Amino acid sequence: MSAKRAVQYACAVLLIISSIALAFIQVLDLQDVANGTLMYIAQAFLLAGSIFGLDYYIQKLNRFIDAHTTKSNTAGYKE
């Protein structure tokens, strides 16, 4: 795993943990979750999901392209 990918994953996990902790602390203190906190949670989950999801999508797309490239390259060499 490259350093860039490790930093991305660490940031994504930190975003998720911080949003959950922020909501938990606010509920303990105010017995309510403010709109700003909910916006932070939504944005944090969107960013973390895009970090994990985009990498998965690119890997899946590359495997799909490689599989079709291999099939089309071997299809012309039938004997």
C-alpha positions in Angstrom: 0.0 0.0 0.0 1.4 3.4 -1.0 1.8 6.2 1.5 -0.8 8.3 -0.3 -3.4 5.6 0.0 -2.6 5.0 3.7 -3.0 8.7 4.4 -6.4 8.7 2.6 -7.6 5.7 4.6 -6.4 7.2 7.8 -8.2 10.5 7.1 -11.4 8.6 6.2 -11.4 6.6 9.4 -10.5 9.7 11.4 -13.5 11.6 9.8 -15.9 8.7 10.7 -14.6 8.4 14.3 -14.6 12.2 14.9 -18.2 12.6 13.6 -19.4 9.8 15.8 -17.5 11.2 18.8 -18.9 14.7 18.2 -22.5 13.5 18.0 -22.0 11.4 21.2 -20.5 14.3 23.1 -23.2 16.6 22.0 -25.9 14.2 23.0 -24.3 13.8 26.5 -24.0 17.5 26.9 -27.1 19.0 25.3 -29.4 15.9 25.0 -29.8 16.9 21.3 -27.8 17.0 18.1 -27.5 20.4 16.4 -28.1 20.9 12.7 -24.4 21.9 12.2 -23.3 18.7 13.8 -25.6 16.7 11.5 -24.1 18.6 8.5 -20.6 17.7 9.6 -21.6 14.1 10.0 -23.1 14.0 6.6 -20.1 15.6 4.9 -17.7 13.4 6.8 -19.5 10.2 5.8 -19.7 11.4 2.2 -16.0 12.1 2.0 -15.1 8.9 3.7 -17.4 6.9 1.5 -16.0 8.4 -1.6 -12.5 7.6 -0.5 -13.3 4.0 0.1 -15.8 3.6 -2.7 -13.8 5.3 -5.5 -10.8 3.1 -4.9 -13.0 0.0 -5.0 -14.8 1.2 -8.2 -11.4 1.8 -9.9 -10.1 -1.6 -9.0 -13.3 -3.3 -10.2 -13.3 -1.3 -13.4 -9.6 -2.2 -14.1 -10.3 -5.9 -13.6 -13.3 -5.7 -16.0 -11.2 -4.0 -18.6 -8.3 -6.5 -18.2 -10.7 -9.4 -18.5 -12.2 -8.1 -21.7 -8.8 -7.1 -23.2 -7.6 -10.7 -22.5 -10.6 -12.2 -24.2 -10.4 -10.0 -27.3 -6.6 -10.6 -27.6 -7.0 -14.4 -27.4 -10.1 -14.5 -29.7 -8.1 -13.7 -32.8 -5.6 -16.4 -32.3 -7.8 -19.5 -32.6 -6.3 -22.3 -34.6 
